[in-house]
Amino acid sequence: MMLKSTCSGVPALHYQKTDECHIESKTTLELPPRDGYMFAFVRDEIIRVTLEDETHRRTAKVLTGELFYIPPHCRCVLKNSEPHGASLVLIHFQKELFPASSWRKEISDFLSMGELQLYSFRMPHIQHWIPDFLSDCGQPDLSLYYQLQSHLYMMAASFGTFLQRPKSVDDDLVEYVEQTKQYMLEHYNQTIDIDEVARLSGSSRRFYQAFRSMTGLSPLKFVTTIRLNRSLSLLGSSPSSIMEVAHTVGYSDELYFSRLFKKHMGISPSEYMKQAQTRITNLCPIFHGDLAVLGISPKVSLHKDWWLEDDLQPYIEQIRNSQPELILSGPITDELYMTLSEIAPVKVIEWRSYTWKETLLKISSYIGLFSVAQRWLTYFDMKVENAREHIREHLGGKPFLLVSAFEKHYRVYGLHRKKMKDLFYDELQITPPPPADKVDFLDTYTLNEVASLDCDNVLFFVSTSLSNEYCMKLESSWRRLKKAQSLQEQRCLMIRHQGLLLYNATMHDSLIDETVYHLLSK
C-alpha cells in the first residue's frame, strides 16, 4: 500500500509496508540490501544487529522494546543467541526530498547520515502502534494509510531528536521517561500497562528510578494525579454526572473514584461540584493559573490593566452579562470596586504583597476549595524537594543569575522582589550571586550589561515562542562575553516556558518540570 503526496520545500516520508519476521533460537537471519528505508522494532528477546555497506561494518545489541534504523543499500544480519525465539516488525518507507532552500541540510538529510552508523532508540508510544502496522494487509485503505503515515512521522521525529541531542550515559532513558510522561498526559483515561512500559525501557528497575527522579512520583501516582486533576475541571465545568466523569478519566468503578477523590482532595466529588460550579469572573490574568490548578474555568477573564482604559462601560456590561456569583480582582479604584459590588461580591487580592502560594490559598478559600489547594501544594512541595536534589547534584553551590530573555531586552531578577526569587533562590536553594542582593528587577536592552554583573553563571528563562536558534545564539554570546571577563567556567541554562512568565501556581509547576528535565538532559 503506497500513496504519494507532494509538499514544496520539505522532506517527505512515504509509508510502504510492514513485515513481521521471526528468528528461531540460536539462528541468524539476513536481510538483503534494499533501495528503501526501514525502522525495525524488537518485540521479544535481545538481537545482535550487524549493518554493513561497502566500507563500514557496525554491530551492536538491540534490546526488547527498542527501534533501530536500517538505511538503504545496506546488508543487515540479525542474530538471536537467546534460548527463545525472537520477533521483529519491519516498517518500510521511502523518502523524497524536495527543494529545501528554507531547511537546514542536516534536518532534511538526517536519514542519509553519510558514514554508516547503528542507532537504536526508544519511544513508549510504539507498543500501541505496532498492532496498527501489523493490520496492514496490503489492500488499499486510505484511513489506515494516513494513520500509519502519522505514526511514521512521529518515529522519524523521535529519531531526529535522538540524533541531534548530545548524549550522556542515561540520556536515552531520560528521553524515554519524558516521552512516557507525555504519553500518560495524553492517554491518562486508558489502561496503561506500566510494567510493560518499564520492561520496554530495557531495565524496569532503572526506569522506575528514573521516573521518580524526574517527577518526584511513581508512575502509578503520576497517572492518578493526572486523572484526579482532569476530574476537577470536568466536575466543575460540565453537566456530567460523577459516574460519567469517573469513566471519562479512566475509572470504571464510580465508588472507587469517589473514595479516591475524597482521600486526595479532602472533599467528596459532589461537594466539589457544588463549590466549583460557582460562576466566577476573573479580572486579573495572573489568577487564571491559580484557578486552573483548582479545576475552575471563570466565565469571564479580562486582560491586564483593562481598568486603566478610558471607557470601562463595555467591560462592565461584559461582567454584568456573565451573571457572576463572585468577582476576583487585583487592586482597582474605590469607584470601580463600588460599581462591581453592585453586580456581585468582589474579592480584591493585593497579590504583589503575597507569595504566589498565599494567593492560591486565598483564592481557594473564597471558593470553598481550601483542601484542594492544600493537596495541590503538597504534591508541588514533593516536586520541589526532588528538584532540589538534582540542583545540588548538578549545580552544587555555584551562584546563578536569574534572567528573562526576550527578543529585544532582558530582565534580571534580584532578591528584593518575590517573583522568581521565592522559587529558585528560596525553595530550590540555588545560590544567589552578590549582584542579586542589589536589585528587584533590572531591565536592560543589552546582554553586555547583564554580563557585566559579577556572576559567571546564568539561568535564562526563554519563551517557547522564541526559536532554538535564538537560544543557541544567546548561550554563545553569554559565553563569549563572560570568557573575556573571567577565567572561570561559565554555566548557561535555558528554561523554556509557554506564554507570559506569570506569578501563579501553573507557571511555577511548569518551571519545576522544565528545570528538572533540563538538568537531567544535560
C-alpha positions in Angstrom: 0.0 0.0 0.0 1.6 3.3 -1.1 0.1 6.7 -1.8 2.1 9.7 -2.7 1.8 13.4 -1.9 4.0 16.4 -2.5 4.8 19.3 -0.3 7.1 22.1 -1.5 10.2 22.8 0.4 10.1 19.9 2.9 11.4 16.3 3.1 8.5 13.8 2.7 8.3 10.2 4.0 6.0 7.7 2.4 5.0 4.5 4.2 5.2 1.4 2.1 4.5 -1.8 4.0 5.1 -3.7 7.2 6.7 -7.2 7.6 6.9 -9.3 10.7 9.8 -11.7 11.0 10.6 -14.4 13.5 14.1 -15.6 14.3 14.4 -19.0 16.0 16.7 -19.5 19.0 20.4 -19.7 18.1 19.8 -18.8 14.5 20.7 -15.9 12.1 18.5 -14.0 9.6 20.0 -11.9 6.8 18.1 -9.0 5.2 19.5 -8.3 1.8 20.3 -4.7 0.7 17.2 -2.7 -0.3 16.6 0.6 -2.0 14.2 1.8 0.7 14.4 2.8 4.3 13.3 0.8 7.4 12.6 1.2 11.1 12.8 -2.2 12.9 11.1 -2.8 16.3 12.3 -5.6 18.5 9.2 -7.2 20.1 10.9 -10.0 22.0 14.4 -11.0 23.2 17.8 -9.3 22.5 19.0 -9.2 18.9 22.6 -8.7 17.8 22.4 -6.5 14.7 25.1 -6.1 12.1 24.9 -3.4 9.5 27.4 -3.5 6.6 28.0 -1.5 3.4 30.9 -1.3 1.1 33.2 0.5 3.5 31.9 0.1 7.1 30.5 -2.6 9.4 28.7 -1.8 12.6 27.5 -4.3 15.3 25.5 -3.8 18.5 22.9 -5.4 20.7 19.4 -4.1 20.4 17.1 -4.8 23.3 13.4 -5.6 23.6 11.3 -2.5 23.0 13.9 -0.7 21.0 13.7 0.7 17.5 16.7 0.8 15.2 17.1 2.3 11.8 18.2 0.4 8.7 19.4 2.7 5.9 19.1 1.8 2.2 21.7 -0.2 0.3 22.8 -1.8 3.5 23.2 -5.5 4.4 21.6 -6.3 7.7 22.3 -9.5 9.7 20.1 -10.3 12.8 21.4 -12.9 15.2 19.4 -14.4 18.1 21.6 -16.1 20.7 18.9 -16.3 23.3 17.1 -19.6 24.3 13.8 -18.4 22.9 12.5 -17.2 19.6 12.7 -13.5 18.7 10.4 -11.4 16.6 10.8 -8.1 14.8 8.5 -5.7 13.0 10.0 -4.1 9.9 8.4 -0.8 8.8 9.3 0.0 5.2 9.2 3.6 3.8 10.7 5.8 1.2 12.0 9.4 1.5 11.5 12.1 -1.1 13.5 15.3 -1.0 12.0 18.5 -2.4 13.9 21.8 -3.0 14.8 22.8 0.6 16.1 26.3 0.5 14.4 27.1 3.8 15.5 23.9 5.5 18.9 23.3 7.1 20.6 20.5 5.3 21.1 18.4 8.4 17.4 18.4 9.0 16.3 17.4 5.6 19.0 14.8 5.2 19.1 13.3 8.7 18.1 9.9 7.3 21.1 10.0 5.0 23.8 10.1 7.6 26.9 9.6 5.5 29.2 7.2 7.3 27.3 4.0 8.3 26.1 4.0 12.0 23.9 1.7 14.0 21.4 3.6 16.2 18.8 2.3 18.5 16.3 4.4 20.4 13.0 4.1 22.4 9.6 5.6 22.4 6.8 4.4 24.7 4.1 5.1 22.0 5.4 2.3 19.8 3.9 -0.6 21.6 0.4 0.9 20.9 1.2 1.5 17.2 2.6 -1.9 16.3 -0.9 -3.5 16.0 -1.8 -0.8 13.5 1.2 -1.5 11.4 0.5 -5.3 11.6 -3.1 -4.7 10.5 -1.8 -3.6 7.1 -2.7 -6.5 4.8 -1.5 -4.7 1.6 -5.0 -3.7 0.5 -5.8 0.0 -0.2 -7.2 1.6 2.9 -6.9 5.4 2.9 -7.7 5.9 6.6 -5.2 3.3 7.7 -2.6 4.7 5.4 -2.9 8.2 7.0 -2.8 6.7 10.4 0.4 4.8 9.6 1.9 7.9 8.0 1.3 9.8 11.2 3.0 7.0 13.2 5.9 7.0 10.8 6.5 10.8 11.1 6.4 10.5 14.9 9.0 7.8 14.8 11.2 9.9 12.4 10.7 12.9 14.7 11.8 10.9 17.8 14.8 9.5 15.8 15.7 13.0 14.7 15.6 14.3 18.3 17.8 11.3 19.3 20.4 12.2 16.7 20.6 15.9 17.5 20.9 15.6 21.3 24.3 15.3 22.9 24.3 12.0 24.8 25.4 11.0 28.3 25.1 7.6 29.8 21.4 7.8 30.8 20.2 10.3 28.1 18.2 7.6 26.3 16.4 6.7 29.5 15.7 10.3 30.3 14.2 10.8 26.9 12.1 7.6 27.2 10.8 8.7 30.6 9.9 12.1 29.2 8.0 10.5 26.3 6.3 8.2 28.8 5.2 11.2 30.8 3.8 12.8 27.6 2.0 9.6 26.7 0.4 9.4 30.1 -0.7 13.0 29.9 -2.4 12.3 26.6 -3.8 8.8 27.3 -4.5 9.0 31.1 -8.0 7.7 30.6 -6.8 4.5 29.0 -5.4 1.4 30.7 -1.7 1.9 30.8 0.4 -1.2 31.4 3.1 0.5 33.4 5.1 -2.8 34.0 5.2 -3.3 30.2 6.3 0.3 29.6 9.0 -0.2 32.2 10.1 -3.5 30.6 10.4 -1.9 27.2 12.9 0.6 28.7 15.4 -2.2 28.9 15.6 -2.2 32.7 12.5 -2.0 34.8 14.4 -1.1 37.9 16.2 1.8 36.2 13.0 3.0 34.6 11.2 3.3 37.9 14.2 5.0 39.5 14.4 7.5 36.6 10.7 8.2 36.5 10.7 9.0 40.2 13.9 11.1 39.8 12.2 13.2 37.0 8.8 13.6 38.6 9.1 13.0 42.3 6.3 10.4 41.9 6.0 6.8 41.0 4.4 6.1 37.6 1.2 4.9 39.3 0.9 8.1 41.5 1.7 10.2 38.4 -1.2 8.7 36.5 -3.5 9.0 39.5 -2.6 12.7 39.9 -3.3 13.4 36.2 -6.7 11.7 36.4 -7.8 13.5 39.5 -6.6 16.8 38.1 -8.6 16.2 35.0 -11.6 15.2 37.0 -11.6 18.6 38.7 -12.2 20.5 35.5 -14.8 18.1 34.4 -16.7 18.2 37.7 -16.5 21.9 37.8 -17.5 22.9 34.3 -19.6 20.1 32.7 -23.1 18.9 33.3 -21.8 15.3 33.5 -22.6 13.0 36.4 -20.0 11.8 38.8 -20.2 8.3 37.2 -19.6 9.8 33.7 -16.6 11.8 35.0 -15.2 8.7 36.6 -15.5 6.8 33.4 -14.1 9.7 31.4 -10.9 9.9 33.4 -10.3 6.1 33.4 -12.2 4.7 36.4 -14.9 2.1 35.7 -16.0 2.0 39.4 -17.7 5.2 40.5 -17.5 4.3 44.2 -13.7 3.7 44.0 -13.3 7.0 42.2 -15.3 8.9 44.8 -13.3 7.3 47.7 -10.0 8.1 45.9 -11.2 11.7 45.2 -12.1 12.4 48.8 -8.9 10.8 50.1 -6.8 13.2 47.9 -9.0 16.3 47.8 -10.4 16.3 51.3 -14.0 16.7 50.0 -16.3 14.4 48.0 -16.9 14.8 44.3 -20.4 16.1 45.0 -19.1 18.7 47.5 -16.5 19.8 45.0 -19.1 20.2 42.2 -21.2 22.4 44.4 -18.3 24.8 45.1 -16.6 24.6 41.7 -19.6 25.4 39.7 -19.8 28.9 41.3 -20.0 31.4 38.5 -16.7 33.4 38.7 -15.5 36.4 36.8 -11.7 36.8 36.9 -10.4 40.4 36.4 -6.7 39.6 36.9 -4.9 37.4 34.3 -2.4 36.2 37.0 -5.2 34.4 38.9 -6.1 32.3 35.9 -3.2 29.9 36.6 -4.3 29.6 40.2 -7.9 28.9 39.2 -6.7 26.3 36.7 -5.0 24.0 39.3 -8.3 24.1 41.3 -10.1 23.0 38.2 -12.0 26.3 37.8 -12.8 27.9 34.4 -14.0 31.5 35.0 -17.0 32.7 33.0 -15.1 35.9 32.0 -11.3 36.7 32.1 -10.1 40.2 31.3 -6.7 41.4 30.1 -4.1 43.1 32.3 -4.8 46.8 33.1 -8.2 46.8 31.5 -9.4 49.0 34.3 -7.0 51.8 33.3 -8.7 52.4 29.9 -10.8 55.5 29.3 -14.1 53.7 28.6 -14.9 50.9 31.1 -18.6 50.6 30.2 -18.1 47.7 27.7 -16.2 45.7 30.3 -18.8 46.5 33.0 -21.5 45.2 30.7 -19.5 42.1 29.8 -19.1 41.3 33.5 -22.7 42.0 34.2 -23.9 39.8 31.4 -21.8 36.9 32.7 -24.0 36.9 35.8 -21.2 36.2 38.2 -21.7 34.9 41.8 -18.1 36.0 42.7 -15.7 38.5 41.2 -11.9 38.1 41.7 -9.8 41.2 41.1 -6.4 42.7 41.7 -6.1 46.2 43.0 -8.7 48.6 41.5 -10.0 52.1 42.3 -12.6 52.5 45.0 -15.1 53.8 42.5 -14.7 50.7 40.3 -15.0 48.5 43.4 -18.4 50.0 44.2 -19.6 49.6 40.7 -18.6 45.9 40.6 -20.0 45.3 44.0 -23.5 46.1 42.7 -23.1 43.2 40.3 -21.7 40.5 42.7 -19.4 40.2 45.7 -15.9 41.4 44.9 -12.7 39.9 46.4 -9.7 42.2 45.9 -6.4 40.4 46.3 -3.3 42.6 46.7 -1.2 39.9 45.0 2.0 41.9 45.0 2.0 41.8 48.8 1.7 38.0 48.9 3.7 35.0 47.7 2.0 33.0 44.9 1.2 30.2 47.4 -0.6 32.7 49.6 -2.6 34.0 46.7 -3.6 30.4 45.7 -4.8 29.7 49.2 -6.7 33.0 49.4 -8.5 32.2 46.1 -9.3 28.7 47.2 -10.7 29.8 50.5 -13.0 32.3 48.7 -14.4 29.5 46.6 -14.6 26.9 49.4 -11.8 24.7 47.9 -9.1 25.2 50.5 -8.4 21.5 50.9 -8.0 21.1 47.1 -5.3 23.8 47.1 -3.6 22.2 50.1 -3.5 18.9 48.3 -2.0 20.5 45.2 0.7 22.3 47.2 1.6 19.0 49.0 2.4 17.4 45.6 4.2 20.6 44.5 6.4 20.5 47.6 7.3 16.9 46.7 8.4 18.1 43.3 10.4 20.9 44.8 12.3 18.5 47.1 13.0 16.2 44.2 14.2 19.2 42.0 16.4 20.4 44.9 18.3 17.2 44.9 19.1 17.5 41.2 20.2 21.1 41.7 22.6 20.1 44.5 24.0 17.3 42.3 24.3 19.3 39.0 24.9 22.9 40.1 26.4 22.5 43.5 26.7 25.8 45.3 27.6 27.8 42.2 25.8 31.2 42.1 23.4 31.9 39.2 21.8 35.0 37.9 18.1 34.6 37.0 17.3 36.4 33.7 14.3 36.5 31.4 15.5 36.8 27.9 13.1 38.5 25.4 13.5 39.2 21.8 14.9 42.7 22.3 15.5 43.1 26.0 16.5 41.3 29.3 15.2 41.3 32.9 17.4 40.3 35.8 15.5 39.1 38.9 17.0 40.1 42.3 16.4 39.3 45.9 14.2 42.3 46.6 11.2 41.0 44.5 9.3 37.8 45.2 8.9 36.8 41.6 11.5 34.1 40.7 13.4 34.6 44.0 10.9 32.6 46.1 11.1 29.5 43.8 14.7 29.4 42.6 16.6 31.1 45.4 14.4 30.2 48.4 12.8 26.9 47.6 15.2 25.3 45.1 18.1 26.8 47.0 20.1 28.0 44.0 22.9 30.2 45.3 22.2 33.9 44.6 25.2 36.0 43.4 26.2 39.3 45.1 24.5 41.5 42.3 21.1 39.8 43.1 21.1 41.4 46.5 21.2 44.9 45.0 18.1 44.8 42.7 14.5 43.8 42.5 14.2 44.0 38.7 16.9 45.1 36.4 15.7 45.8 32.8 18.2 46.3 30.0 18.3 46.2 26.2 21.9 44.8 26.1 23.3 41.4 27.1 26.6 43.2 27.8 25.0 44.9 30.8 23.8 41.6 32.2 27.2 40.0 31.6 28.9 42.9 33.3 27.4 41.8 36.6 29.7 39.8 38.9 28.5 36.3 38.1 29.8 33.7 35.6 26.7 31.6 35.6 23.2 32.4 34.3 19.8 30.7 34.2 17.8 32.2 31.2 14.0 32.0 31.1 13.0 31.9 27.4 9.5 31.7 25.9 8.8 28.8 23.6 7.7 31.5 21.1 11.5 32.1 20.5 13.4 29.7 18.4 16.0 27.2 19.4 18.4 29.1 17.2 17.8 32.2 19.4 18.7 30.1 22.4 21.9 28.8 20.8 23.0 32.4 19.9 22.1 33.6 23.4 24.3 30.9 25.0 27.1 31.6 22.6 27.0 35.3 23.2 26.9 34.8 27.0 30.0 32.5 27.0 31.9 34.9 24.7 31.2 37.9 26.9 32.0 36.2 30.1 35.1 34.5 28.8 36.5 37.9 28.0 35.9 38.9 31.7 36.7 35.8 33.7 38.9 32.7 33.6 36.2 30.7 35.4 34.0 28.1 33.6 30.6 29.6 32.5 27.4 27.7 33.1 24.4 28.7 31.0 21.0 27.0 31.5 17.9 27.6 29.3 14.5 27.1 30.9 11.7 27.3 28.4 8.2 28.5 29.3 4.9 28.9 27.5 3.2 32.3 27.4 4.0 35.1 29.8 6.1 34.3 32.9 3.2 35.0 35.3 3.4 34.7 39.1 1.0 31.8 39.7 0.7 28.1 40.5 0.5 26.8 36.9 3.7 28.6 35.8 5.7 27.6 38.9 4.6 24.0 38.3 5.8 24.0 34.7 9.1 25.8 35.7 9.9 22.9 38.1 9.2 20.3 35.4 11.3 22.1 32.8 14.2 22.7 35.2 14.4 19.0 36.2 14.2 17.8 32.6 16.9 20.3 31.5 19.3 19.3 34.3 18.8 15.6 33.6 19.1 16.1 29.8 22.4 17.8 30.3 
